[in-house]
Structure formats: C-alpha cells, structure tokens
Amino acid sequence: MTAIQAKRISLITIIALLLASVWYFNLTDYLTLEYIKEKQDAFRVLYKEYSILLVGGFILLYILVTALSIPGATIMTLAAGGLFGFWTSLIAISFASTIGATLACFVSRYILKDWVQNTFGNKIKKINEGIEKEGAFYLFTLRLVPIFPFFAINLIMGITTLPLRTYFWVSQLGMLPGTAVYVNAGKHLATINDVSDILQPVHILSFALLGIFPLLAKYFLKIIRKVKENT
C-alpha cells in the first residue's frame, strides 16, 4: 500500500466515522427550526457571555455540516440571523459555507472521484459542458440559481478541471446574495412570537424575498449573459 492510498483510506475512515456519529446520536435533531426556537433564549444568554466562542463554534459546525453534506445548513443560516444579527451572521456563514464546500470539492477530487462519477454520471456531463463553454461563470450561475443541490455541485465540481482557488472565490461570491436573503429572513423570524407579528410589512417583505430572489437572480444572470455576448 502506497502512502497516498493510506492517506485516502484514513480520510475515508474519518469521514465515515463522522457521518456514523451524526446519525447514531441523531445530531440532526438539533438542526431543526423547532429546536432552535425552543433554545433561542438560552443561546442568547450564551452569546452575551461568550460571543466569540459561540460564533467560532458555530463556524466550525457549519463547515462540518457543509463539508459532509449533512442536512441543516439552511436552518443554521436562519438561526444565525436571529442570534448573531445580520452582519456577523453574513460574514461567518459566507466563509464557513465556502470553506465547507471547498473541502467537499477537495475530497471529491482526490478521494471519492470514482464514486462521484458513478453516482452523478448524467449530471457530470452537463456540468462539464457548462464549464467548457463558460468557465468559472457557469459555477457562478449554479451558486446564484442552483439547478442542482449544493452538495451535488460540491462533489461534481471536484472532478472538473476548475482550480480549487477559483472554486473558492466564485462559490463565495455566488452564494453571498442567497446567504444574505436567508440571514435577513432569520433575523426577522426570531422576532415573531405570534401570528399577528407575521403581518408586519417588514416581515412580509423579508419572507417574500425568499421566493422572489431566484426570479431576480435569473433576471440578473440574463442581463450579464447579454452583456457578455455584446462584448
């Protein structure tokens, strides 16, 4: 067994143990809106006393959730908006989600390449064609308006020729607007205590953005493509 093979086996074992721990201890039960809402006051007390520690732990957990494709990133984004405020949450999640996505892409490229090819065969062809035609801009469009689930994009991009550094900054830029919309929604969601609160204009607008954003993003991309064609 070569050193590279030994490293691959070690990393696969670590990933498998982490995933097994998540499911064995039902850790995903803690990544639900109900649980976050129930513990909201306790989290706020902790945040006042240990703000840096709590944000740091949140970032590490978010990276882990994203890198291992564990369901719950959306709930964590909403929760962060309500707990940390808009700007702290936006910065923390922007970097955490991008780091986690890049780690998943790295693992796909150097460890799980054969498995990814066998699992996402049809989607790989379409994404490869998009990368060949539009380069990094195609990844930007997938991040801004996800045709495929984010976890699938992370894994499939691992077997393309796109450099990891390019993957990192394009992913961060492409995911930033969507992250901002969800963080903002989470910020307002945390202030809702009864049904009447939902009818406040600021809350209605915030939640409406969740549905309108994909349409706005598609329109924005359409304009960019027209500009590119005319230059």
C-alpha positions in Angstrom: 0.0 0.0 0.0 1.4 3.4 -1.0 1.4 6.5 1.2 -1.2 8.1 -1.0 -3.5 5.1 -0.7 -3.0 5.0 3.1 -3.9 8.7 3.3 -7.1 8.2 1.3 -8.2 5.2 3.4 -7.5 7.3 6.6 -9.6 10.2 5.3 -12.4 8.0 4.1 -12.4 6.3 7.6 -12.6 9.6 9.3 -15.4 10.8 7.1 -17.3 7.6 7.6 -16.9 7.8 11.4 -18.1 11.4 11.5 -21.2 10.5 9.5 -21.9 7.5 11.6 -21.6 9.6 14.7 -24.1 12.1 13.3 -26.7 9.5 12.5 -26.1 7.3 15.6 -26.5 10.1 18.1 -29.3 11.7 16.0 -27.4 15.0 15.9 -29.6 16.2 13.0 -32.4 16.5 15.5 -30.6 19.6 16.9 -30.5 21.2 13.4 -34.3 21.8 13.2 -36.2 25.1 13.4 -38.3 23.8 16.3 -35.2 23.0 18.4 -33.5 26.3 17.6 -36.7 28.3 18.5 -37.1 26.3 21.8 -33.5 27.1 22.8 -33.4 30.6 21.5 -33.3 32.4 24.9 -30.6 30.1 26.2 -28.5 30.7 23.1 -28.9 34.5 23.5 -27.6 34.3 27.1 -24.6 32.3 25.9 -24.0 34.7 23.1 -23.9 37.7 25.5 -21.3 36.0 27.7 -19.2 34.0 25.2 -19.9 35.8 21.8 -16.5 35.0 20.2 -16.5 31.4 21.4 -20.1 30.8 20.3 -19.5 32.3 16.8 -16.3 30.3 16.4 -18.0 27.1 17.4 -20.8 27.9 15.0 -18.4 28.5 12.1 -16.7 25.1 12.8 -20.0 23.3 13.0 -21.2 25.0 9.8 -18.1 23.9 8.0 -18.6 20.3 9.1 -22.2 20.3 8.1 -21.4 21.7 4.7 -18.4 19.5 4.1 -20.2 16.3 5.0 -23.4 17.3 3.2 -25.4 17.0 6.4 -29.0 18.4 6.2 -29.4 21.5 8.3 -27.3 24.3 6.8 -30.4 26.3 5.9 -31.8 26.1 9.4 -28.4 27.1 10.8 -28.4 30.1 8.5 -31.9 31.2 9.7 -30.9 30.6 13.3 -27.7 32.6 13.0 -29.6 35.6 11.6 -31.8 35.7 14.7 -29.0 35.1 17.2 -25.9 36.9 15.8 -27.5 39.7 13.8 -27.2 40.3 10.1 -23.6 41.3 9.5 -21.9 38.9 11.9 -24.0 36.0 10.5 -23.4 37.0 6.9 -19.6 37.1 7.3 -19.5 34.0 9.4 -21.7 31.9 7.1 -20.2 33.3 3.9 -16.8 32.0 4.8 -17.9 28.8 6.6 -20.1 27.7 3.7 -17.4 28.4 1.2 -14.7 26.6 3.2 -17.0 23.6 3.8 -18.0 23.5 0.1 -14.3 23.6 -1.0 -13.4 20.8 1.4 -16.2 18.7 -0.1 -14.9 19.5 -3.6 -11.3 18.6 -2.5 -12.4 15.3 -1.0 -14.4 14.5 -4.2 -11.4 15.3 -6.4 -8.7 13.4 -4.6 -10.5 10.7 -2.7 -14.1 10.0 -4.0 -13.6 10.6 -7.7 -14.7 7.1 -8.9 -17.7 7.1 -6.6 -18.8 10.6 -7.7 -18.5 9.6 -11.3 -20.7 6.5 -10.8 -23.3 8.4 -8.7 -23.7 11.6 -10.7 -22.9 10.3 -14.2 -25.6 12.2 -16.2 -25.2 15.5 -14.2 -21.4 15.4 -14.7 -21.7 15.6 -18.4 -24.0 18.6 -18.3 -21.8 20.5 -15.8 -18.6 19.7 -17.7 -20.2 21.1 -20.9 -21.1 24.2 -18.9 -17.6 24.6 -17.5 -16.0 24.2 -21.0 -18.4 26.8 -22.5 -18.5 29.4 -19.8 -15.7 28.6 -17.4 -16.0 29.9 -13.8 -19.1 31.9 -14.8 -21.0 28.7 -15.1 -20.2 27.8 -11.4 -21.3 31.4 -10.5 -24.7 30.7 -12.2 -25.1 27.4 -10.3 -24.4 29.1 -7.0 -26.7 32.1 -7.7 -29.5 30.0 -9.1 -28.9 26.3 -8.1 -30.1 24.0 -10.7 -28.6 21.1 -8.7 -28.5 20.8 -4.9 -25.4 22.5 -3.4 -24.0 19.2 -2.1 -24.1 17.7 -5.6 -22.4 20.8 -7.1 -19.6 20.5 -4.4 -19.0 16.8 -5.3 -19.4 17.1 -9.1 -17.1 20.1 -9.4 -14.4 18.1 -7.7 -13.9 16.0 -10.9 -13.8 19.0 -13.3 -10.7 20.9 -14.2 -11.7 24.1 -12.3 -8.9 25.1 -9.9 -9.8 24.9 -6.2 -8.8 28.5 -5.6 -11.2 29.6 -8.4 -13.9 27.3 -7.0 -13.5 29.0 -3.6 -13.9 32.7 -4.6 -16.5 32.1 -7.2 -18.6 30.0 -4.8 -18.3 32.7 -2.1 -19.3 35.4 -4.5 -22.2 33.4 -6.0 -23.6 32.2 -2.6 -23.4 35.6 -0.9 -26.7 37.1 -2.2 -28.7 34.0 -1.2 -27.0 33.8 2.2 -27.9 37.5 2.8 -31.6 36.8 2.0 -31.8 33.8 4.3 -29.9 35.6 7.1 -32.2 38.5 6.8 -35.2 36.2 7.0 -33.8 34.5 10.1 -33.2 37.9 11.7 -37.0 38.7 11.4 -38.1 35.2 12.1 -36.5 35.4 15.6 -38.8 38.4 16.4 -42.0 36.6 15.6 -43.8 35.4 18.8 -47.4 35.1 17.5 -49.3 35.1 14.2 -50.0 38.9 14.2 -46.3 39.6 14.1 -46.1 37.9 10.6 -48.4 40.6 9.2 -45.9 43.4 9.8 -44.7 44.9 6.5 -41.0 44.4 7.3 -41.6 40.7 8.0 -43.8 40.2 4.9 -41.1 41.8 2.7 -38.3 39.7 4.3 -40.1 36.4 3.7 -41.3 37.4 0.2 -37.6 37.9 -0.8 -37.1 34.1 -0.2 -39.5 33.4 -3.0 -38.6 36.3 -5.2 -34.9 36.0 -5.0 -34.5 33.1 -7.5 -36.5 35.1 -10.1 -34.4 38.2 -9.6 -31.2 36.1 -9.8 -32.3 34.6 -13.1 -33.1 38.0 -14.5 -29.7 39.3 -13.3 -27.9 36.4 -15.0 -29.8 37.0 -18.2 -28.6 40.6 -18.3 -25.0 39.5 -17.6 -25.1 37.0 -20.5 -26.4 39.6 -22.9 -23.6 42.0 -21.9 -21.1 39.2 -22.4 -22.5 38.4 -25.9 -22.3 42.0 -26.9 -18.6 42.5 -25.8 
